[in-house]
């Protein structure tokens, strides 16, 4: 079964963790409009109790972006204040010389990866 990017929530952030792209799938799944999300730090969707761990990993990935399979069921702080888990994939983005450009997260609406690192 083929799916489109609109079937997924896609978030792109720069090397400082500021959201630069937020697609319609992210609007629908998480409840924040692109107008609200773009320009905000990714803390917008990271549950407060996980922010310190997130930023440690994020800064490590920006110092040394490596291609890794980082798929897991990830908790997301939605606009209604609820934390929900969605199957997601985190990717460090880099140029051809290995210089970090930012990060991307892609979430599916349904299913599970079978990996729940936070609970």
Buried (B, 14 or more C-beta within 10 A) or exposed (E): EEEEEEEBBBBBBBBEBEBBBBBEBBBEBBBBEBEBBBEBBBBBBBBEEBBEEBBEBBEEBBEEBEEEEBBBBBBBBBBEEEBBBBBBBBBBBBEEEEEBBBBBBBBBEEEEBEEEEEE
